[in-house]
């Protein structure tokens, strides 16, 4: 598996893609286990492809996307292609209808493949890839007029293969790092 075939499947505020050379320069040459308790888009994880990795984020919708891509890549791709292909009559109106459906599922805590596909879709078609919610916890970022495909199939399938070797958690960073020991690398940004 090569990091050339993988990249973050979402745009994420504070992403580390541009800082990868500096991060790699400063990290240990060898380590046992890799922990990334604030994974976000996963730029560092997908660059390093650590053999023994644990990723975590407090954003349950983001982690649901990681889990669905890991466990149900074909269903995820089918769902996101459906979203992409139905969109383009009136992109803005369609985006807001998907965002509303996404928010309804979030309120019901329906963490499934449909929610994961909508999460990635709205991420790719919202302003600047922001993830922002209002006081009620509803996603409220406006449409960005993008009409590009949300994902590349080959990359999602490679990410899915890799994620099968990764422990994926959602929640507090302290719990995610509780088993870290001497010789492990914990990437905290």
KAKAMO-V57588 format. One record per backbone hydrogen bond with DSSP energy under -1.0 kcal/mol. NH is the residue of the N-H (numbers start at 1). CO is the residue of the C=O. E is the energy in kcal/mol with one decimal. If there is no record, write none. Layout:
# KAKAMO-V57588
nh: [NH NH]
co: [CO CO]
e: [E E]
This chain:
# KAKAMO-V57588
nh: [5 15 20 23 24 25 26 27 32 34 35 36 39 42 46 47 48 49 54 55 56 63 64 65 66 67 68 69 70 71 72 76 77 78 79 80 81 82 83 84 85 86 94 95 96 97 98 99 100 101 102 103 104 105 106 107 108 109 110 111 112 116 117 118 119 120 121 122 123 124 125 127 129 130 134 137 140 144 156 157 158 159 160 161 162 163 164 165 166 167 169 171 176 177 180 184 185 187]
co: [2 12 17 19 20 21 22 23 183 52 185 54 56 39 42 43 44 45 34 167 36 59 60 61 62 63 64 65 66 67 68 72 73 74 75 76 77 78 79 80 81 82 90 91 92 93 94 95 96 97 98 99 100 101 102 103 104 106 105 109 110 112 113 114 115 116 117 118 119 120 121 142 126 127 138 134 132 125 152 153 154 155 156 157 158 159 160 162 163 53 55 57 172 173 177 181 33 35]
e: [-1.3 -2.0 -1.0 -2.5 -2.8 -1.7 -1.2 -1.1 -3.1 -3.3 -2.6 -2.6 -2.9 -2.4 -3.0 -1.1 -2.7 -3.1 -2.1 -2.8 -2.0 -2.2 -2.3 -1.7 -1.9 -2.7 -2.9 -2.5 -2.2 -2.9 -3.1 -2.6 -2.7 -2.5 -2.3 -2.7 -2.4 -1.8 -2.1 -2.6 -2.9 -1.7 -2.6 -2.9 -2.3 -1.8 -2.3 -2.8 -2.1 -2.1 -2.9 -2.6 -2.2 -2.2 -2.4 -2.3 -1.3 -1.2 -2.4 -1.3 -1.3 -2.1 -2.4 -2.5 -2.8 -2.3 -2.6 -3.1 -1.9 -2.3 -1.3 -2.4 -1.1 -1.8 -2.2 -2.2 -2.0 -2.2 -2.1 -2.4 -2.0 -2.8 -2.5 -1.9 -2.3 -3.1 -1.2 -2.3 -1.7 -2.5 -2.6 -1.2 -1.7 -1.7 -1.8 -2.2 -3.1 -3.0]
